[in-house]
C-alpha cells in the first residue's frame, strides 16, 4: 500500500508539473525554441520576415545612437565657442581700459567696436549651447523611440512564431494564449507611439533653437568679427 501511495503521489506531482508548465506557457508571450524547431522551412517565411524587421530596427537604433554622439560633440563645440566669446570679452575690456585712460577718439571707437562684437559673440555662443542642449534632448528621445521600435519588432517575432505554428496546424500552438501575444504587440506599439510623439515635440524645440542660433550668427557676422568660430551644427 505504501509503494502504491508513493507511485500515486509521484504521478500526481508529474501531472501537476505538466499542467503548471502549460499554464506558464499560456501566460507567456514568447514561443519556446523547441516548438519553433517543429516548423518546416516552408513554414518559417512569416517568422523570417519578422526577424528581418527586427534586424532593421536594431540597425536603426545603432544609427540613432551615433546621431546622439554627434549631438554631444556639438555641445563640446558650443562650450568651446563660449570660451572664445569670453576671450573676446576680455580683449574688449582691455581695450576699453586703454581708451578710458587715453580718451583718444580712435581708441574709443575701437573699444566700442570690440565691445559690440564681444556682446554679439556671447549671444551667439549662448544660442549655440542652447541649440546643442535641445538637440541632445531630441536625440535621446529618438534613441528611446528606436529602442521601443526594437521591442515592437521583438514582440512581432514571437507573435509570428505562434502564427506560423497555428497556420501549420501544429498541436504545440494550443499551449499558448494568442491573446497575450497580440496584447504584447499592441502594448509595445502604444509605447512606441508615445515615444515618437515625444521625439517630434523635442525636434520642434531643437529646430526653433537652431533658428535662434542662426539668427544670432548672422548678427555676429554683421559686426565684422573675424575671430568667432561658432560651429557648424554637425549634430544635425
C-alpha positions as CSV (number, residue, x, y, z in Angstrom):
1,X,0.0,0.0,0.0
2,X,2.8,2.4,0.9
3,X,4.5,1.7,-2.5
4,X,1.3,2.2,-4.4
5,X,0.7,5.5,-2.5
6,X,4.2,6.8,-3.3
7,X,3.6,6.0,-7.0
8,X,0.3,7.8,-6.9
9,X,1.8,10.9,-5.3
10,X,4.7,10.9,-7.8
11,X,2.3,10.6,-10.7
12,X,0.2,13.5,-9.3
13,X,3.4,15.6,-9.0
14,X,4.4,14.9,-12.6
15,X,0.9,15.8,-13.8
16,X,1.0,19.0,-11.7
17,X,4.3,20.0,-13.2
18,X,2.9,19.4,-16.7
19,X,-0.2,21.4,-16.1
20,X,1.9,24.1,-14.4
21,X,4.2,24.2,-17.4
22,X,1.2,24.5,-19.7
23,X,-0.2,27.4,-17.6
24,X,3.2,29.1,-17.7
25,X,3.3,28.9,-21.4
26,X,-0.2,30.2,-21.7
27,X,0.8,33.2,-19.6
28,X,3.9,33.8,-21.6
29,X,4.2,35.9,-24.8
30,X,7.2,34.0,-26.1
31,X,7.4,30.7,-28.0
32,X,9.9,28.1,-26.9
33,X,12.8,27.3,-29.3
34,X,11.7,23.6,-29.1
35,X,8.3,24.5,-30.6
36,X,9.8,26.7,-33.2
37,X,12.0,23.9,-34.2
38,X,8.9,21.9,-35.2
39,X,8.3,24.3,-38.1
40,X,9.5,23.2,-41.5
41,X,11.4,25.5,-43.9
42,X,8.3,26.2,-45.9
43,X,6.5,27.3,-42.7
44,X,9.1,29.8,-41.5
45,X,8.5,32.6,-44.0
46,X,6.4,34.6,-41.6
47,X,9.0,34.3,-38.9
48,X,11.8,35.2,-41.2
49,X,10.0,38.4,-42.2
50,X,9.6,39.4,-38.6
51,X,13.2,38.6,-37.9
52,X,14.3,40.8,-40.8
53,X,12.2,43.7,-39.4
54,X,13.9,43.2,-36.0
55,X,17.3,43.3,-37.6
56,X,16.4,46.6,-39.4
57,X,15.1,48.0,-36.1
58,X,18.4,47.2,-34.4
59,X,20.3,48.8,-37.2
60,X,18.2,51.9,-36.9
61,X,18.9,52.0,-33.2
62,X,22.7,51.9,-33.9
63,X,22.4,54.8,-36.3
64,X,20.3,56.8,-33.9
65,X,22.8,56.2,-31.1
66,X,25.5,57.5,-33.4
67,X,23.5,60.7,-34.0
68,X,23.3,61.2,-30.3
69,X,27.0,61.0,-30.1
70,X,27.3,63.7,-32.8
71,X,24.9,65.9,-30.9
72,X,27.1,65.5,-27.8
73,X,30.1,66.6,-30.0
74,X,28.1,69.7,-30.9
75,X,27.7,70.5,-27.2
76,X,31.5,70.3,-26.8
77,X,31.9,72.7,-29.8
78,X,29.4,75.1,-28.3
79,X,31.2,75.1,-25.0
80,X,34.5,75.9,-26.8
81,X,32.6,78.7,-28.6
82,X,31.6,80.2,-25.2
83,X,35.2,80.2,-24.1
84,X,36.2,82.0,-27.3
85,X,33.4,84.6,-26.6
86,X,34.8,85.1,-23.1
87,X,38.3,85.6,-24.5
88,X,36.8,88.2,-26.9
89,X,35.2,90.0,-24.0
90,X,38.5,90.1,-22.1
91,X,40.2,91.7,-25.1
92,X,37.3,94.2,-25.4
93,X,37.5,95.1,-21.7
94,X,41.3,95.6,-22.0
95,X,40.8,97.9,-25.0
96,X,38.1,99.8,-23.0
97,X,40.5,100.5,-20.2
98,X,43.1,101.8,-22.6
99,X,40.5,104.0,-24.3
100,X,39.2,105.3,-21.0
101,X,42.8,106.3,-19.9
102,X,43.7,108.0,-23.2
103,X,40.3,109.3,-24.3
104,X,41.7,109.1,-27.8
105,X,38.9,109.1,-30.4
106,X,40.4,106.2,-32.3
107,X,40.9,104.1,-29.2
108,X,37.4,104.9,-28.0
109,X,36.0,103.8,-31.4
110,X,38.0,100.6,-31.4
111,X,36.8,99.8,-27.9
112,X,33.2,100.4,-28.9
113,X,33.5,98.1,-31.9
114,X,35.2,95.4,-29.8
115,X,32.5,95.6,-27.1
116,X,29.8,95.3,-29.8
117,X,31.5,92.3,-31.3
118,X,32.1,90.6,-27.9
119,X,28.5,91.1,-27.0
120,X,27.3,89.6,-30.3
121,X,29.7,86.7,-29.9
122,X,28.4,86.0,-26.4
123,X,24.8,86.0,-27.6
124,X,25.7,83.7,-30.5
125,X,27.7,81.3,-28.2
126,X,24.8,81.1,-25.7
127,X,22.4,80.4,-28.5
128,X,24.7,77.7,-29.8
129,X,24.8,76.0,-26.5
130,X,21.1,76.2,-26.1
131,X,20.7,74.6,-29.5
132,X,23.2,71.8,-28.7
133,X,21.3,71.0,-25.4
134,X,18.0,70.9,-27.2
135,X,19.5,68.7,-29.9
136,X,20.8,66.3,-27.3
137,X,17.3,66.1,-25.7
138,X,15.8,65.4,-29.1
139,X,18.4,62.7,-29.9
140,X,17.9,61.0,-26.6
141,X,14.2,60.8,-27.2
142,X,14.9,59.4,-30.7
143,X,17.1,56.7,-29.1
144,X,14.3,55.8,-26.7
145,X,11.9,55.6,-29.6
146,X,14.3,53.4,-31.6
147,X,14.7,51.2,-28.5
148,X,10.9,50.9,-28.3
149,X,10.8,50.0,-32.0
150,X,13.1,47.1,-31.3
151,X,10.7,45.9,-28.5
152,X,7.8,46.1,-31.0
153,X,9.8,44.1,-33.5
154,X,10.7,41.5,-30.8
155,X,7.1,41.1,-29.8
156,X,6.1,40.7,-33.5
157,X,8.8,38.0,-33.9
158,X,7.2,36.0,-31.1
159,X,3.7,36.5,-32.4
160,X,4.8,35.4,-35.9
161,X,6.2,32.2,-34.4
162,X,2.8,31.4,-32.8
163,X,1.0,32.3,-36.1
164,X,3.3,30.0,-38.0
165,X,2.5,27.2,-35.6
166,X,-1.2,27.9,-36.0
167,X,-1.1,28.0,-39.8
168,X,0.8,24.7,-39.8
169,X,-1.9,23.2,-37.5
170,X,0.9,22.2,-35.1
171,X,-0.6,21.0,-31.8
172,X,2.1,23.0,-29.9
173,X,0.2,26.2,-30.7
174,X,-2.6,25.1,-28.3
175,X,-0.2,25.6,-25.4
176,X,-0.1,29.3,-25.8
177,X,-2.6,32.2,-25.3
178,X,-2.7,34.0,-28.6
179,X,-4.3,37.0,-26.9
180,X,-1.2,37.6,-24.8
181,X,0.9,37.8,-27.9
182,X,-1.5,40.3,-29.5
183,X,-1.5,42.3,-26.3
184,X,2.3,42.3,-26.1
185,X,2.5,43.7,-29.6
186,X,-0.2,46.3,-29.0
187,X,1.3,47.5,-25.7
188,X,4.7,47.8,-27.3
189,X,3.3,49.7,-30.2
190,X,1.4,52.1,-27.9
191,X,4.7,52.8,-26.0
192,X,6.4,53.4,-29.4
193,X,3.7,55.9,-30.5
194,X,4.2,57.9,-27.3
195,X,8.0,57.8,-27.7
196,X,7.7,59.0,-31.3
197,X,5.4,61.8,-30.3
198,X,7.7,63.0,-27.6
199,X,10.7,63.0,-30.0
200,X,8.7,65.0,-32.5
201,X,7.9,67.6,-29.9
202,X,11.6,67.9,-28.9
203,X,12.6,68.1,-32.6
204,X,10.4,71.2,-32.9
205,X,12.1,72.8,-30.0
206,X,15.6,71.9,-31.4
207,X,14.6,73.4,-34.7
208,X,13.5,76.6,-33.1
209,X,16.7,76.8,-31.1
210,X,18.7,76.2,-34.3
211,X,16.9,79.2,-35.9
212,X,17.7,81.4,-33.0
213,X,21.4,80.4,-33.2
214,X,21.5,81.0,-37.0
215,X,19.9,84.5,-36.4
216,X,22.5,85.3,-33.8
217,X,25.4,84.2,-36.0
218,X,24.1,86.5,-38.8
219,X,24.1,89.4,-36.3
220,X,27.6,88.5,-35.2
221,X,28.8,88.4,-38.8
222,X,27.2,91.8,-39.4
223,X,29.6,93.3,-36.7
224,X,32.5,92.3,-39.0
225,X,34.0,89.9,-36.5
226,X,36.7,87.6,-37.9
227,X,37.6,85.9,-34.6
228,X,34.4,84.0,-34.0
229,X,34.1,80.3,-34.6
230,X,30.5,79.3,-33.7
231,X,30.4,75.7,-35.0
232,X,28.7,74.1,-37.9
233,X,25.7,72.4,-36.5
234,X,27.3,69.0,-37.0
235,X,24.8,67.4,-34.6
236,X,22.0,67.7,-37.2
